[in-house]
Every structure is written in structure tokens, then in C-alpha cells.
């Protein structure tokens, strides 16, 4: 290979490497920060919630879900940041495989939710009703429910009658809240002062007679309709999350071994290419052991092969 062509190949390889590395660092850092934020919010919500667990299982509680999601995002994204900064192919491979597993789980979960759509909706409605039973005791659930009802203009899970499950809103209960709904269910006029008793005596009435006073649509259907109305935004968001999981780590790993060149020749660039350079095919157990050993004691540096001037 002429020397000029060799320099051009090395220059293009370096530019490609820098671009992919920068993209992976940005992607991993953004999700690392998001994971830290989600984890912080989840811990704060769980501390506030403390002893009340109103949903079917502790693992379905919003605070627990946020904590688990935050921990996974934080750890996985940290591996990606560390791998891309140190050019460590062992960590990069671990990051790639973890993202691949997460991608498969996400796809399986989405397919199962679509196939069992009615059962999924029933499960959501049942958990919302369980939360409504302790609406005034669980600050975590109360804040989420109030936000959803106001923003999506809905009431209850399946419909506004779900609020009869609450001991204070039951039609046989004493007090001013009996047979009513929270004020977040009320049709609001921004020019008027909020009336916290606007949902008084509405549960036992027909939908047509109260539709101008409260939202009669359930929040489960309201959220699903919002997703369908904004499917382009959601599709773009999903692609932004899923495509990097599928492409970035593998592309950067491939870019570290330039086709048509000895790997050490590509590593001769003034860049930190010296970590975990030996990535030949090997049996499964040997592959796992070599990656573990690479993480523990570090890889052997590759032998530098001089480029022929011819």
C-alpha cells in the first residue's frame, strides 16, 4: 500500500473513531444523568411514602419502579461512559451485551403488552382502584393521580365511579366527600377560583348529567388515547432510545479494528488504543474468562506492527 494511501486510511479511521466515541460518550452521559435523576426521585418518593404500600405488590409501587429503573440506567450508562472514555473493549462488549439484553426485554414486554392488551388494561385499572382506596394516606400515589387527572382531563381508572372505592368518597360514608370525586376531576375554568367541592354528589349520577361538571373518562383510556394521538413523537422517542442500544457499541467496537489493516497498525495512531486489543474468536468459556481477566488485571498491550513504506 502506498504511504499516502496508508496515511489517508489512518486519518479516516481516526475521524470515524473520534466521531463514534464522542457519540457514545454523549449518549451514555445523558442516560447516566437521567438515571441518577430517576433514582433520586424514586428514593425521595419512597422515603415520603414510607410504610404505606397500596398497590398489589411492593414492586408495582411507583417509587419502587423508579428506584429499580434508576439503578439499572445509572449502572449500565456508567459502564458505557467508562468504556468509551478508556477505550476498553472489555467494558464496551459488556455494555453492548447488556444493552442487547435490555433491548430484547423491552421488545418482549412491548409485544406481550400488545398481545394481552385487554388484560394489561384490566391490571392497570385494578391497581389504580387499590391506590384509590388509600388515596389520602399514600402521598406518592395521590400526587401521581392528581397530576394525571389534571393533565389528561380524566377521572379514576376505568371511569369516575372508581372513586366509590375510597372510604371517604363512598356514597354511604358520612361527611362532605361522600359520593363525590376529588377536585382534580372537575372541569376547570382558568378564570375562576378553584372550588374544591366541585365534585360533590357526582358518583351516583349518570355520565351525561355530570359531563359538564367533572371528567367522566377514565385515566387509563385517556393516557392510551394520548399515546395514539402522539404516535409520531413516541415513535421518534422510542427510536432515539432503541437504535443507539442496537448500533452504537457494536459500531464502535468494529471501528476499533479497521478492515484491511493490522489492528496494531490502526492502534499506532496517537490515541489510547492500547486496551484489550486482542479480540479474536474463542470458545464461550474462554471468551467469558478472558473478559473477566481483562477487567481484573488489564489486557496485554498489542504488538505494534510497523507500516511498510511501500
N, C-alpha and C positions, 0 to 999 in steps of 0.2 A: 504494500500500500504506500503510495507517495506520501511524503511528510506533510504536504499541505492538506491532503485529504484526511490524514490522521488527526491533525490539529483541528480540522473542521468538525470531525466526528466527536472529538473530545469536547469541543466548545458546545456543540448541540446537546451532547449528553449532560453537560454541566447545567445548561439553561433548563433543560427538561427536569433534571433532578431538583434544582432550586425552586422551580415553579410548583412541582408536586409536593415538595417538602413544605413550602410556605402554605399551600392549600390545606395540607393535613394538619399543620400546626394551628391554623386559624379555626378549622372545623373542630378539632379536638378541644382547643381552648374555650371556644364558645359553649360547647356542651359541658365542659368541665365546670364553667362558671354557672351555667343553668342548673347542673346537678347539685352544686353547692347551695344555690338559692332554694331549690326544691327541698333539699334535705333540711335546711334551716327552717323553712316554713313548716315542714312536717314535724320537726322536733318541737317547735313553738306550739303548734296546734295540739300535739299530744300532751304537752305539759299543761295546757289550758284545759284540755278535755279530762285528763287525769282518770278518775275512777269510772266514768260513765262510758259504757260500750253498748250502744243502742242498736247496732246492726246485727245481722245474722251471725257474723263471725268477726273476731278482732281483726282478722286480715282483710276484711272488707271495709273497715273504718277508714274514712278519708285520710286521717293523719297517718295511719299505718301504711297506707298505699303510697302516700307522699314520701315517707321515710324510706321505704324499700326502693321506690323509683329513684330517689335522690342518691342513695348509696350505690346503686348499680351504675347510674350515669356518672357519678363522681369517680368511681374506681376505674371503669372502662375508659373514660375520657382521659384520666390521668395517665393510664398506660399508653394511650395514643400520643399524648403530649411528650412523655418521656421518650418513647420510641422514636418520634420524629426529630426531637432535639438532639438525641445522642446517636442517631443513625444506627440504632441497634436492631438488626434484623430479627433477633430472637423475640424481643418485645413487639416488633412490628408484626411478626407472624402471630404471636399471641393475640394482639389487638385485632388482626384480620379474622382469626378463628372465632373470637368472642363476638365480634360484630356479625359474623356469619350465623352463629347460633342465635343471636338476638333477632336477626332478620327472619330466620326460619320460624322462631316462636311468634313473631309479630304476624307473619303471613298465616300461620296456622290459626292463631287467635282470631284474625280477621275473617278467615274462611269459615271457621266454626260459628262465629257470631252471625254471619250471613245465613248459613245453613239453618241454624236454630234461632232465627230472628225472633219468632214469637216467644220462645222460651227465654231468650235473653231479655226481652221487654218485660215479661212477667217477673223475672228475677229482679230487675231494676225496680219495678213497681212495689214488689213485696218488701224490698229493703228500704224504700222510701217510706212506706207505711210504718215499718218498725222504727224508723227515725222520727216520724211524726208523733208516735206515741210518747216520746220523751223530748219533744221539741224544745220545751222551756228548761230542760235540765242539761241538755247537751249543747254547749255554746258552739262547738265545732260544727255540728250538723245545722244548727239554727242559722249561723252566718251563711253557710253554703246555700241552704234552702231559700233564705230571704233574697240572696243575690240572684239565684236562678229565677225565682218568681218575678222579680222586678225587671230583670234584663230580658227574659224571654216571654214576658207577659203571659204567665201561666199560673196554675194553682193546683197544688197537690201532685201526686204521681200520675195516676190514671185520670183523675179529674178532681174537681174541688170537693167532692164528697169524702175524699180520703181523710179530710181533717176531722171527721167524726170519730176517728180512731184515737184522737187525743182526749185525755180525760177532762180537760178544761173546755174543749170545743164540742164535746158530745152533747146532743140535744137534751139529754136527761140530767146534765150536770147543772149545779147551781152557779150563779154568777153571771156577769155581763158577757162573758165569752161564749156561753152556751149556744150551740147551733150556729156559730159564726166561723169566720176564717180570719187569719192574720191580715193586717192592713197591707202587707206586701202583695196580696192577691187582688187588691182593689184597682179598678181602672182609674188612673191618676190624671189629674189636670194640673199641669205645671204652674198655672197661675193661681191655684187655690192652696190654702193651708192644708197640710196632711191631716186627715181625720182617721185616727187610729181605730175607731169603731165603725168604719165604713162597711165592714163585712158582717155586721150584726144580723143574725137570724136569716142567713142565706143558704145554709146547708140543706134545709128541708124544703127548699123551693125548686121549681123546675128551671132548667137551663135558660129558656127563653125569657123568663121573668127576671133573671138576675144578670144576664149577659152585659147589660149596660152599667152594672154596679161592680162586679168582680169578673176576673178572668175565669172562664169555665173550662178552658182547655187544660189538659194535664201537661205537666212539665216534661215527661218522657217523650210524648209525641211532639211537643214544641221544639225540643232540642234536636230530635231526628229531622224534623222539617227544616230547621235552620241549617243542618249539615247538608241536606239535599239542595237547598236553595243556594248554598255557597260551595257547591262541589268543586268548582274550579280552584278556589282558594285552598280548600282542603287537599285537593289532588296535588297542587303545587307544593304545599307544606309537606305532604307525605313523600313526594319525590325528593324534596330537599333533605329529608331525614334518611330515606331508604337508599337512594343512589350512592351517596358517599359511603354508606356501610358496605355497599357491594363493590365499589370501584376503587376508592382512594388507596386503602392499604395495599391491595394487590398490585395496583398500578405502580406505586412507589417501590414495592419490593421488586417488581420486574425491572423497573428503571435502574435499580442498583446493579444489575447485571446486563450490560449493554450487548445486544446481539452483534455477532461478528467480531467481538473483541474479547481478549482475555480479561476476566473480571479484575485482576490486579492492575491491568493497564488502565481500565476506567477509574480504579481507585488511586491511580498515580496523580490525579488532579489535586490541587491544593485545598482539599476539603476533608473532613473527618470521615473517610470511607473505611476505616480500619477495623470496625467492629463486626464480628460474626460474618465474615466474608465467605466462609465455606458453607454453601447451601446446596450440596449435591443431594441427589435422591438416595434414600436409605430406607431400611425396613422400619415398620411402625414403632417398635420398642426402641430401636436405636435412635430414631428421629426424636422421640419424646425425651430420651435420656440426654441426647446431645444438646437439646434446647434447655433442659433444666441445668445441665452443667454449664452452659453458656451464660445463663443468668446468675449462677452462683459464683463461678470463678473467672468468668470472662472468656471470650474466644481467643484462639491463637491468631495473631495477625497474619494476613495473607502474604505470600511471597510476591514481591514486586517484580514483574517481568518488564524488561526494558522494551520500548517500542523500536522496531527496526527502522533505521533512517531510510531504507529503500522503499 
